[in-house]
Amino acid sequence: MGNQYSITVSDETDKILQDMKNEGYKMSQIVDAAVSIMGKEGCARIIRDRRALAALKKQTGGGQ
């Protein structure tokens, strides 16, 4: 039996997930495929890069 998680996502991610759900994909399939393909290091790298980009935008007054 698989493990269950409750997650909160950004509005951008929600739109992507809703579009995929409307195309017949299950949320669990989407998340499992993305995480298993990227792996721990890939996920961590994306998070680090997004945090660094957000910090840089904050420092320079850049928007989203």
Predicted model as a PDB file, atoms N, CA, C, CB and O in Angstrom, pLDDT in the B-factor column:
MODEL        1                                                                  
ATOM      1  N   MET A   1       0.838  -1.177   0.000  1.00 59.00           N  
ATOM      2  CA  MET A   1       0.000   0.000   0.000  1.00 59.00           C  
ATOM      3  C   MET A   1       0.884   1.242   0.000  1.00 59.00           C  
ATOM      4  CB  MET A   1      -0.954  -0.003   1.213  1.00 59.00           C  
ATOM      5  O   MET A   1       1.901   1.294   0.693  1.00 59.00           O  
ATOM      6  N   GLY A   2       0.485   2.242  -0.786  1.00 78.00           N  
ATOM      7  CA  GLY A   2       1.270   3.463  -0.878  1.00 78.00           C  
ATOM      8  C   GLY A   2       1.093   4.354   0.339  1.00 78.00           C  
ATOM      9  O   GLY A   2       0.174   4.175   1.138  1.00 78.00           O  
ATOM     10  N   ASN A   3       1.980   5.301   0.457  1.00 88.00           N  
ATOM     11  CA  ASN A   3       1.909   6.271   1.544  1.00 88.00           C  
ATOM     12  C   ASN A   3       1.090   7.470   1.099  1.00 88.00           C  
ATOM     13  CB  ASN A   3       3.322   6.712   1.989  1.00 88.00           C  
ATOM     14  O   ASN A   3       1.084   7.817  -0.082  1.00 88.00           O  
ATOM     15  N   GLN A   4       0.404   8.098   2.032  1.00 88.00           N  
ATOM     16  CA  GLN A   4      -0.420   9.252   1.715  1.00 88.00           C  
ATOM     17  C   GLN A   4       0.170  10.499   2.338  1.00 88.00           C  
ATOM     18  CB  GLN A   4      -1.855   9.042   2.194  1.00 88.00           C  
ATOM     19  O   GLN A   4       0.685  10.469   3.456  1.00 88.00           O  
ATOM     20  N   TYR A   5       0.089  11.611   1.593  1.00 88.00           N  
ATOM     21  CA  TYR A   5       0.588  12.894   2.059  1.00 88.00           C  
ATOM     22  C   TYR A   5      -0.449  13.963   1.774  1.00 88.00           C  
ATOM     23  CB  TYR A   5       1.936  13.243   1.391  1.00 88.00           C  
ATOM     24  O   TYR A   5      -1.210  13.864   0.812  1.00 88.00           O  
ATOM     25  N   SER A   6      -0.474  14.968   2.602  1.00 91.00           N  
ATOM     26  CA  SER A   6      -1.299  16.142   2.359  1.00 91.00           C  
ATOM     27  C   SER A   6      -0.328  17.272   2.043  1.00 91.00           C  
ATOM     28  CB  SER A   6      -2.236  16.488   3.599  1.00 91.00           C  
ATOM     29  O   SER A   6       0.557  17.567   2.845  1.00 91.00           O  
ATOM     30  N   ILE A   7      -0.483  17.905   0.886  1.00 91.00           N  
ATOM     31  CA  ILE A   7       0.472  18.934   0.485  1.00 91.00           C  
ATOM     32  C   ILE A   7      -0.238  20.227   0.128  1.00 91.00           C  
ATOM     33  CB  ILE A   7       1.310  18.454  -0.696  1.00 91.00           C  
ATOM     34  O   ILE A   7      -1.416  20.223  -0.227  1.00 91.00           O  
ATOM     35  N   THR A   8       0.482  21.328   0.223  1.00 94.00           N  
ATOM     36  CA  THR A   8       0.014  22.635  -0.219  1.00 94.00           C  
ATOM     37  C   THR A   8       0.901  23.045  -1.385  1.00 94.00           C  
ATOM     38  CB  THR A   8       0.052  23.703   0.948  1.00 94.00           C  
ATOM     39  O   THR A   8       2.125  22.933  -1.309  1.00 94.00           O  
ATOM     40  N   VAL A   9       0.283  23.519  -2.464  1.00 94.00           N  
ATOM     41  CA  VAL A   9       1.047  23.900  -3.648  1.00 94.00           C  
ATOM     42  C   VAL A   9       0.731  25.340  -4.031  1.00 94.00           C  
ATOM     43  CB  VAL A   9       0.744  22.948  -4.825  1.00 94.00           C  
ATOM     44  O   VAL A   9      -0.269  25.909  -3.593  1.00 94.00           O  
ATOM     45  N   SER A  10       1.602  25.916  -4.856  1.00 94.00           N  
ATOM     46  CA  SER A  10       1.396  27.277  -5.340  1.00 94.00           C  
ATOM     47  C   SER A  10       0.228  27.322  -6.322  1.00 94.00           C  
ATOM     48  CB  SER A  10       2.677  27.812  -6.006  1.00 94.00           C  
ATOM     49  O   SER A  10      -0.225  26.288  -6.812  1.00 94.00           O  
ATOM     50  N   ASP A  11      -0.246  28.512  -6.597  1.00 96.00           N  
ATOM     51  CA  ASP A  11      -1.325  28.674  -7.576  1.00 96.00           C  
ATOM     52  C   ASP A  11      -0.901  28.160  -8.951  1.00 96.00           C  
ATOM     53  CB  ASP A  11      -1.743  30.152  -7.673  1.00 96.00           C  
ATOM     54  O   ASP A  11      -1.693  27.547  -9.667  1.00 96.00           O  
ATOM     55  N   GLU A  12       0.356  28.415  -9.310  1.00 95.00           N  
ATOM     56  CA  GLU A  12       0.887  27.950 -10.603  1.00 95.00           C  
ATOM     57  C   GLU A  12       0.854  26.420 -10.687  1.00 95.00           C  
ATOM     58  CB  GLU A  12       2.337  28.462 -10.810  1.00 95.00           C  
ATOM     59  O   GLU A  12       0.424  25.854 -11.692  1.00 95.00           O  
ATOM     60  N   THR A  13       1.308  25.769  -9.629  1.00 94.00           N  
ATOM     61  CA  THR A  13       1.306  24.306  -9.591  1.00 94.00           C  
ATOM     62  C   THR A  13      -0.113  23.767  -9.586  1.00 94.00           C  
ATOM     63  CB  THR A  13       2.064  23.799  -8.362  1.00 94.00           C  
ATOM     64  O   THR A  13      -0.404  22.761 -10.232  1.00 94.00           O  
ATOM     65  N   ASP A  14      -0.997  24.438  -8.857  1.00 95.00           N  
ATOM     66  CA  ASP A  14      -2.388  24.012  -8.812  1.00 95.00           C  
ATOM     67  C   ASP A  14      -3.006  24.016 -10.203  1.00 95.00           C  
ATOM     68  CB  ASP A  14      -3.189  24.912  -7.877  1.00 95.00           C  
ATOM     69  O   ASP A  14      -3.733  23.090 -10.562  1.00 95.00           O  
ATOM     70  N   LYS A  15      -2.724  25.044 -10.983  1.00 97.00           N  
ATOM     71  CA  LYS A  15      -3.269  25.112 -12.342  1.00 97.00           C  
ATOM     72  C   LYS A  15      -2.771  23.942 -13.190  1.00 97.00           C  
ATOM     73  CB  LYS A  15      -2.887  26.447 -13.008  1.00 97.00           C  
ATOM     74  O   LYS A  15      -3.542  23.326 -13.925  1.00 97.00           O  
ATOM     75  N   ILE A  16      -1.494  23.647 -13.084  1.00 96.00           N  
ATOM     76  CA  ILE A  16      -0.924  22.528 -13.831  1.00 96.00           C  
ATOM     77  C   ILE A  16      -1.584  21.212 -13.406  1.00 96.00           C  
ATOM     78  CB  ILE A  16       0.606  22.457 -13.619  1.00 96.00           C  
ATOM     79  O   ILE A  16      -1.986  20.408 -14.247  1.00 96.00           O  
ATOM     80  N   LEU A  17      -1.687  21.007 -12.096  1.00 95.00           N  
ATOM     81  CA  LEU A  17      -2.283  19.771 -11.593  1.00 95.00           C  
ATOM     82  C   LEU A  17      -3.748  19.652 -11.994  1.00 95.00           C  
ATOM     83  CB  LEU A  17      -2.153  19.701 -10.075  1.00 95.00           C  
ATOM     84  O   LEU A  17      -4.203  18.568 -12.357  1.00 95.00           O  
ATOM     85  N   GLN A  18      -4.489  20.754 -11.934  1.00 95.00           N  
ATOM     86  CA  GLN A  18      -5.894  20.721 -12.329  1.00 95.00           C  
ATOM     87  C   GLN A  18      -6.043  20.417 -13.814  1.00 95.00           C  
ATOM     88  CB  GLN A  18      -6.572  22.048 -11.995  1.00 95.00           C  
ATOM     89  O   GLN A  18      -6.922  19.651 -14.207  1.00 95.00           O  
ATOM     90  N   ASP A  19      -5.181  21.018 -14.646  1.00 97.00           N  
ATOM     91  CA  ASP A  19      -5.216  20.730 -16.091  1.00 97.00           C  
ATOM     92  C   ASP A  19      -4.968  19.249 -16.346  1.00 97.00           C  
ATOM     93  CB  ASP A  19      -4.164  21.580 -16.846  1.00 97.00           C  
ATOM     94  O   ASP A  19      -5.659  18.626 -17.152  1.00 97.00           O  
ATOM     95  N   MET A  20      -3.977  18.687 -15.652  1.00 96.00           N  
ATOM     96  CA  MET A  20      -3.664  17.273 -15.834  1.00 96.00           C  
ATOM     97  C   MET A  20      -4.786  16.386 -15.312  1.00 96.00           C  
ATOM     98  CB  MET A  20      -2.355  16.926 -15.134  1.00 96.00           C  
ATOM     99  O   MET A  20      -5.100  15.358 -15.913  1.00 96.00           O  
ATOM    100  N   LYS A  21      -5.397  16.787 -14.181  1.00 95.00           N  
ATOM    101  CA  LYS A  21      -6.522  16.033 -13.636  1.00 95.00           C  
ATOM    102  C   LYS A  21      -7.671  16.012 -14.642  1.00 95.00           C  
ATOM    103  CB  LYS A  21      -6.990  16.640 -12.290  1.00 95.00           C  
ATOM    104  O   LYS A  21      -8.322  14.985 -14.831  1.00 95.00           O  
ATOM    105  N   ASN A  22      -7.913  17.150 -15.285  1.00 97.00           N  
ATOM    106  CA  ASN A  22      -8.970  17.241 -16.293  1.00 97.00           C  
ATOM    107  C   ASN A  22      -8.675  16.371 -17.518  1.00 97.00           C  
ATOM    108  CB  ASN A  22      -9.155  18.690 -16.724  1.00 97.00           C  
ATOM    109  O   ASN A  22      -9.587  15.990 -18.251  1.00 97.00           O  
ATOM    110  N   GLU A  23      -7.407  16.064 -17.730  1.00 97.00           N  
ATOM    111  CA  GLU A  23      -7.010  15.190 -18.830  1.00 97.00           C  
ATOM    112  C   GLU A  23      -7.023  13.719 -18.421  1.00 97.00           C  
ATOM    113  CB  GLU A  23      -5.626  15.574 -19.330  1.00 97.00           C  
ATOM    114  O   GLU A  23      -6.686  12.849 -19.224  1.00 97.00           O  
ATOM    115  N   GLY A  24      -7.413  13.436 -17.168  1.00 97.00           N  
ATOM    116  CA  GLY A  24      -7.569  12.061 -16.734  1.00 97.00           C  
ATOM    117  C   GLY A  24      -6.467  11.500 -15.858  1.00 97.00           C  
ATOM    118  O   GLY A  24      -6.517  10.331 -15.477  1.00 97.00           O  
ATOM    119  N   TYR A  25      -5.464  12.321 -15.528  1.00 97.00           N  
ATOM    120  CA  TYR A  25      -4.388  11.842 -14.655  1.00 97.00           C  
ATOM    121  C   TYR A  25      -4.816  11.942 -13.199  1.00 97.00           C  
ATOM    122  CB  TYR A  25      -3.089  12.646 -14.890  1.00 97.00           C  
ATOM    123  O   TYR A  25      -5.606  12.811 -12.833  1.00 97.00           O  
ATOM    124  N   LYS A  26      -4.291  11.052 -12.377  1.00 94.00           N  
ATOM    125  CA  LYS A  26      -4.526  11.096 -10.937  1.00 94.00           C  
ATOM    126  C   LYS A  26      -3.392  11.876 -10.291  1.00 94.00           C  
ATOM    127  CB  LYS A  26      -4.636   9.658 -10.333  1.00 94.00           C  
ATOM    128  O   LYS A  26      -2.242  11.801 -10.725  1.00 94.00           O  
ATOM    129  N   MET A  27      -3.731  12.628  -9.243  1.00 92.00           N  
ATOM    130  CA  MET A  27      -2.719  13.426  -8.551  1.00 92.00           C  
ATOM    131  C   MET A  27      -1.551  12.554  -8.094  1.00 92.00           C  
ATOM    132  CB  MET A  27      -3.340  14.150  -7.348  1.00 92.00           C  
ATOM    133  O   MET A  27      -0.388  12.938  -8.218  1.00 92.00           O  
ATOM    134  N   SER A  28      -1.874  11.387  -7.570  1.00 91.00           N  
ATOM    135  CA  SER A  28      -0.813  10.507  -7.071  1.00 91.00           C  
ATOM    136  C   SER A  28       0.124  10.073  -8.198  1.00 91.00           C  
ATOM    137  CB  SER A  28      -1.422   9.272  -6.390  1.00 91.00           C  
ATOM    138  O   SER A  28       1.328   9.933  -7.982  1.00 91.00           O  
ATOM    139  N   GLN A  29      -0.415   9.861  -9.389  1.00 94.00           N  
ATOM    140  CA  GLN A  29       0.426   9.473 -10.528  1.00 94.00           C  
ATOM    141  C   GLN A  29       1.360  10.604 -10.927  1.00 94.00           C  
ATOM    142  CB  GLN A  29      -0.443   9.066 -11.725  1.00 94.00           C  
ATOM    143  O   GLN A  29       2.536  10.380 -11.215  1.00 94.00           O  
ATOM    144  N   ILE A  30       0.829  11.820 -10.940  1.00 94.00           N  
ATOM    145  CA  ILE A  30       1.618  12.984 -11.349  1.00 94.00           C  
ATOM    146  C   ILE A  30       2.781  13.201 -10.394  1.00 94.00           C  
ATOM    147  CB  ILE A  30       0.739  14.245 -11.408  1.00 94.00           C  
ATOM    148  O   ILE A  30       3.931  13.319 -10.817  1.00 94.00           O  
ATOM    149  N   VAL A  31       2.473  13.251  -9.100  1.00 93.00           N  
ATOM    150  CA  VAL A  31       3.501  13.518  -8.101  1.00 93.00           C  
ATOM    151  C   VAL A  31       4.514  12.384  -8.061  1.00 93.00           C  
ATOM    152  CB  VAL A  31       2.870  13.717  -6.717  1.00 93.00           C  
ATOM    153  O   VAL A  31       5.718  12.634  -8.003  1.00 93.00           O  
ATOM    154  N   ASP A  32       4.049  11.153  -8.090  1.00 94.00           N  
ATOM    155  CA  ASP A  32       4.960  10.010  -8.038  1.00 94.00           C  
ATOM    156  C   ASP A  32       5.906  10.005  -9.232  1.00 94.00           C  
ATOM    157  CB  ASP A  32       4.170   8.700  -7.989  1.00 94.00           C  
ATOM    158  O   ASP A  32       7.101   9.758  -9.075  1.00 94.00           O  
ATOM    159  N   ALA A  33       5.382  10.275 -10.420  1.00 96.00           N  
ATOM    160  CA  ALA A  33       6.226  10.280 -11.622  1.00 96.00           C  
ATOM    161  C   ALA A  33       7.286  11.379 -11.541  1.00 96.00           C  
ATOM    162  CB  ALA A  33       5.363  10.471 -12.886  1.00 96.00           C  
ATOM    163  O   ALA A  33       8.460  11.141 -11.825  1.00 96.00           O  
ATOM    164  N   ALA A  34       6.863  12.583 -11.153  1.00 95.00           N  
ATOM    165  CA  ALA A  34       7.806  13.702 -11.101  1.00 95.00           C  
ATOM    166  C   ALA A  34       8.912  13.469 -10.083  1.00 95.00           C  
ATOM    167  CB  ALA A  34       7.072  14.990 -10.773  1.00 95.00           C  
ATOM    168  O   ALA A  34      10.091  13.656 -10.384  1.00 95.00           O  
ATOM    169  N   VAL A  35       8.533  13.063  -8.884  1.00 95.00           N  
ATOM    170  CA  VAL A  35       9.526  12.888  -7.817  1.00 95.00           C  
ATOM    171  C   VAL A  35      10.444  11.708  -8.106  1.00 95.00           C  
ATOM    172  CB  VAL A  35       8.830  12.689  -6.466  1.00 95.00           C  
ATOM    173  O   VAL A  35      11.653  11.806  -7.899  1.00 95.00           O  
ATOM    174  N   SER A  36       9.894  10.600  -8.578  1.00 96.00           N  
ATOM    175  CA  SER A  36      10.737   9.430  -8.820  1.00 96.00           C  
ATOM    176  C   SER A  36      11.707   9.662  -9.976  1.00 96.00           C  
ATOM    177  CB  SER A  36       9.872   8.208  -9.107  1.00 96.00           C  
ATOM    178  O   SER A  36      12.819   9.135  -9.960  1.00 96.00           O  
ATOM    179  N   ILE A  37      11.307  10.437 -10.970  1.00 97.00           N  
ATOM    180  CA  ILE A  37      12.216  10.728 -12.088  1.00 97.00           C  
ATOM    181  C   ILE A  37      13.325  11.679 -11.651  1.00 97.00           C  
ATOM    182  CB  ILE A  37      11.439  11.334 -13.275  1.00 97.00           C  
ATOM    183  O   ILE A  37      14.489  11.473 -11.996  1.00 97.00           O  
ATOM    184  N   MET A  38      12.975  12.721 -10.893  1.00 97.00           N  
ATOM    185  CA  MET A  38      13.980  13.711 -10.479  1.00 97.00           C  
ATOM    186  C   MET A  38      14.856  13.200  -9.352  1.00 97.00           C  
ATOM    187  CB  MET A  38      13.303  14.999 -10.048  1.00 97.00           C  
ATOM    188  O   MET A  38      16.031  13.559  -9.268  1.00 97.00           O  
ATOM    189  N   GLY A  39      14.305  12.373  -8.494  1.00 97.00           N  
ATOM    190  CA  GLY A  39      15.065  11.870  -7.361  1.00 97.00           C  
ATOM    191  C   GLY A  39      15.268  12.933  -6.294  1.00 97.00           C  
ATOM    192  O   GLY A  39      14.881  14.091  -6.455  1.00 97.00           O  
ATOM    193  N   LYS A  40      15.881  12.509  -5.206  1.00 97.00           N  
ATOM    194  CA  LYS A  40      16.107  13.396  -4.064  1.00 97.00           C  
ATOM    195  C   LYS A  40      16.970  14.590  -4.453  1.00 97.00           C  
ATOM    196  CB  LYS A  40      16.764  12.630  -2.917  1.00 97.00           C  
ATOM    197  O   LYS A  40      16.627  15.732  -4.149  1.00 97.00           O  
ATOM    198  N   GLU A  41      18.075  14.332  -5.115  1.00 97.00           N  
ATOM    199  CA  GLU A  41      19.003  15.412  -5.463  1.00 97.00           C  
ATOM    200  C   GLU A  41      18.389  16.390  -6.456  1.00 97.00           C  
ATOM    201  CB  GLU A  41      20.289  14.835  -6.040  1.00 97.00           C  
ATOM    202  O   GLU A  41      18.595  17.599  -6.348  1.00 97.00           O  
ATOM    203  N   GLY A  42      17.638  15.876  -7.417  1.00 97.00           N  
ATOM    204  CA  GLY A  42      16.995  16.750  -8.387  1.00 97.00           C  
ATOM    205  C   GLY A  42      15.962  17.650  -7.741  1.00 97.00           C  
ATOM    206  O   GLY A  42      15.896  18.843  -8.039  1.00 97.00           O  
ATOM    207  N   CYS A  43      15.159  17.087  -6.862  1.00 96.00           N  
ATOM    208  CA  CYS A  43      14.155  17.880  -6.141  1.00 96.00           C  
ATOM    209  C   CYS A  43      14.832  18.939  -5.274  1.00 96.00           C  
ATOM    210  CB  CYS A  43      13.262  16.965  -5.268  1.00 96.00           C  
ATOM    211  O   CYS A  43      14.423  20.100  -5.268  1.00 96.00           O  
ATOM    212  N   ALA A  44      15.859  18.535  -4.551  1.00 97.00           N  
ATOM    213  CA  ALA A  44      16.573  19.473  -3.677  1.00 97.00           C  
ATOM    214  C   ALA A  44      17.199  20.602  -4.490  1.00 97.00           C  
ATOM    215  CB  ALA A  44      17.659  18.738  -2.868  1.00 97.00           C  
ATOM    216  O   ALA A  44      17.176  21.758  -4.068  1.00 97.00           O  
ATOM    217  N   ARG A  45      17.753  20.276  -5.641  1.00 97.00           N  
ATOM    218  CA  ARG A  45      18.382  21.299  -6.483  1.00 97.00           C  
ATOM    219  C   ARG A  45      17.356  22.312  -6.967  1.00 97.00           C  
ATOM    220  CB  ARG A  45      19.085  20.652  -7.683  1.00 97.00           C  
ATOM    221  O   ARG A  45      17.622  23.514  -6.958  1.00 97.00           O  
ATOM    222  N   ILE A  46      16.200  21.849  -7.384  1.00 96.00           N  
ATOM    223  CA  ILE A  46      15.156  22.755  -7.853  1.00 96.00           C  
ATOM    224  C   ILE A  46      14.721  23.688  -6.722  1.00 96.00           C  
ATOM    225  CB  ILE A  46      13.947  21.960  -8.393  1.00 96.00           C  
ATOM    226  O   ILE A  46      14.545  24.887  -6.938  1.00 96.00           O  
ATOM    227  N   ILE A  47      14.548  23.140  -5.523  1.00 96.00           N  
ATOM    228  CA  ILE A  47      14.147  23.966  -4.381  1.00 96.00           C  
ATOM    229  C   ILE A  47      15.216  25.009  -4.076  1.00 96.00           C  
ATOM    230  CB  ILE A  47      13.890  23.088  -3.139  1.00 96.00           C  
ATOM    231  O   ILE A  47      14.900  26.179  -3.860  1.00 96.00           O  
ATOM    232  N   ARG A  48      16.484  24.589  -4.057  1.00 97.00           N  
ATOM    233  CA  ARG A  48      17.572  25.537  -3.795  1.00 97.00           C  
ATOM    234  C   ARG A  48      17.606  26.640  -4.848  1.00 97.00           C  
ATOM    235  CB  ARG A  48      18.922  24.805  -3.757  1.00 97.00           C  
ATOM    236  O   ARG A  48      17.757  27.816  -4.516  1.00 97.00           O  
ATOM    237  N   ASP A  49      17.466  26.260  -6.120  1.00 97.00           N  
ATOM    238  CA  ASP A  49      17.502  27.248  -7.201  1.00 97.00           C  
ATOM    239  C   ASP A  49      16.352  28.242  -7.105  1.00 97.00           C  
ATOM    240  CB  ASP A  49      17.463  26.549  -8.551  1.00 97.00           C  
ATOM    241  O   ASP A  49      16.540  29.440  -7.314  1.00 97.00           O  
ATOM    242  N   ARG A  50      15.162  27.743  -6.787  1.00 95.00           N  
ATOM    243  CA  ARG A  50      14.000  28.629  -6.661  1.00 95.00           C  
ATOM    244  C   ARG A  50      14.172  29.580  -5.478  1.00 95.00           C  
ATOM    245  CB  ARG A  50      12.706  27.803  -6.497  1.00 95.00           C  
ATOM    246  O   ARG A  50      13.819  30.755  -5.572  1.00 95.00           O  
ATOM    247  N   ARG A  51      14.708  29.084  -4.374  1.00 96.00           N  
ATOM    248  CA  ARG A  51      14.952  29.949  -3.214  1.00 96.00           C  
ATOM    249  C   ARG A  51      15.985  31.021  -3.534  1.00 96.00           C  
ATOM    250  CB  ARG A  51      15.417  29.117  -2.014  1.00 96.00           C  
ATOM    251  O   ARG A  51      15.819  32.184  -3.165  1.00 96.00           O  
ATOM    252  N   ALA A  52      17.051  30.624  -4.221  1.00 97.00           N  
ATOM    253  CA  ALA A  52      18.094  31.584  -4.591  1.00 97.00           C  
ATOM    254  C   ALA A  52      17.540  32.641  -5.544  1.00 97.00           C  
ATOM    255  CB  ALA A  52      19.293  30.859  -5.238  1.00 97.00           C  
ATOM    256  O   ALA A  52      17.853  33.823  -5.404  1.00 97.00           O  
ATOM    257  N   LEU A  53      16.734  32.234  -6.494  1.00 96.00           N  
ATOM    258  CA  LEU A  53      16.134  33.173  -7.431  1.00 96.00           C  
ATOM    259  C   LEU A  53      15.203  34.147  -6.709  1.00 96.00           C  
ATOM    260  CB  LEU A  53      15.371  32.420  -8.523  1.00 96.00           C  
ATOM    261  O   LEU A  53      15.218  35.347  -6.986  1.00 96.00           O  
ATOM    262  N   ALA A  54      14.396  33.629  -5.787  1.00 94.00           N  
ATOM    263  CA  ALA A  54      13.486  34.490  -5.021  1.00 94.00           C  
ATOM    264  C   ALA A  54      14.275  35.507  -4.189  1.00 94.00           C  
ATOM    265  CB  ALA A  54      12.580  33.637  -4.102  1.00 94.00           C  
ATOM    266  O   ALA A  54      13.890  36.674  -4.108  1.00 94.00           O  
ATOM    267  N   ALA A  55      15.370  35.069  -3.575  1.00 95.00           N  
ATOM    268  CA  ALA A  55      16.201  35.975  -2.774  1.00 95.00           C  
ATOM    269  C   ALA A  55      16.831  37.046  -3.644  1.00 95.00           C  
ATOM    270  CB  ALA A  55      17.293  35.195  -2.034  1.00 95.00           C  
ATOM    271  O   ALA A  55      16.893  38.213  -3.260  1.00 95.00           O  
ATOM    272  N   LEU A  56      17.300  36.642  -4.823  1.00 95.00           N  
ATOM    273  CA  LEU A  56      17.908  37.605  -5.746  1.00 95.00           C  
ATOM    274  C   LEU A  56      16.886  38.633  -6.213  1.00 95.00           C  
ATOM    275  CB  LEU A  56      18.515  36.881  -6.956  1.00 95.00           C  
ATOM    276  O   LEU A  56      17.184  39.825  -6.283  1.00 95.00           O  
ATOM    277  N   LYS A  57      15.685  38.171  -6.531  1.00 94.00           N  
ATOM    278  CA  LYS A  57      14.624  39.099  -6.951  1.00 94.00           C  
ATOM    279  C   LYS A  57      14.288  40.068  -5.827  1.00 94.00           C  
ATOM    280  CB  LYS A  57      13.358  38.325  -7.380  1.00 94.00           C  
ATOM    281  O   LYS A  57      14.040  41.247  -6.076  1.00 94.00           O  
ATOM    282  N   LYS A  58      14.278  39.574  -4.588  1.00 93.00           N  
ATOM    283  CA  LYS A  58      13.967  40.417  -3.444  1.00 93.00           C  
ATOM    284  C   LYS A  58      15.044  41.485  -3.264  1.00 93.00           C  
ATOM    285  CB  LYS A  58      13.832  39.569  -2.169  1.00 93.00           C  
ATOM    286  O   LYS A  58      14.735  42.643  -2.982  1.00 93.00           O  
ATOM    287  N   GLN A  59      16.308  41.092  -3.428  1.00 93.00           N  
ATOM    288  CA  GLN A  59      17.420  42.023  -3.273  1.00 93.00           C  
ATOM    289  C   GLN A  59      17.415  43.107  -4.346  1.00 93.00           C  
ATOM    290  CB  GLN A  59      18.734  41.272  -3.310  1.00 93.00           C  
ATOM    291  O   GLN A  59      17.723  44.269  -4.078  1.00 93.00           O  
ATOM    292  N   THR A  60      17.058  42.701  -5.574  1.00 90.00           N  
ATOM    293  CA  THR A  60      17.116  43.646  -6.686  1.00 90.00           C  
ATOM    294  C   THR A  60      15.788  44.342  -6.941  1.00 90.00           C  
ATOM    295  CB  THR A  60      17.556  42.938  -7.935  1.00 90.00           C  
ATOM    296  O   THR A  60      15.681  45.183  -7.833  1.00 90.00           O  
ATOM    297  N   GLY A  61      14.782  43.991  -6.159  1.00 86.00           N  
ATOM    298  CA  GLY A  61      13.471  44.602  -6.344  1.00 86.00           C  
ATOM    299  C   GLY A  61      12.714  44.058  -7.529  1.00 86.00           C  
ATOM    300  O   GLY A  61      11.735  44.655  -7.976  1.00 86.00           O  
ATOM    301  N   GLY A  62      13.169  42.915  -8.048  1.00 75.00           N  
ATOM    302  CA  GLY A  62      12.505  42.299  -9.202  1.00 75.00           C  
ATOM    303  C   GLY A  62      11.208  41.643  -8.805  1.00 75.00           C  
ATOM    304  O   GLY A  62      11.038  41.209  -7.666  1.00 75.00           O  
ATOM    305  N   GLY A  63      10.294  41.573  -9.752  1.00 64.00           N  
ATOM    306  CA  GLY A  63       9.010  40.930  -9.499  1.00 64.00           C  
ATOM    307  C   GLY A  63       9.065  39.460  -9.810  1.00 64.00           C  
ATOM    308  O   GLY A  63      10.132  38.899 -10.062  1.00 64.00           O  
ATOM    309  N   GLN A  64       7.916  38.847  -9.789  1.00 54.00           N  
ATOM    310  CA  GLN A  64       7.829  37.416 -10.095  1.00 54.00           C  
ATOM    311  C   GLN A  64       7.815  37.275 -11.544  1.00 54.00           C  
ATOM    312  CB  GLN A  64       6.605  36.750  -9.481  1.00 54.00           C  
ATOM    313  O   GLN A  64       7.747  36.157 -12.055  1.00 54.00           O  
TER     314      GLN A  64                                                      
ENDMDL                                                                          
END                                                                             
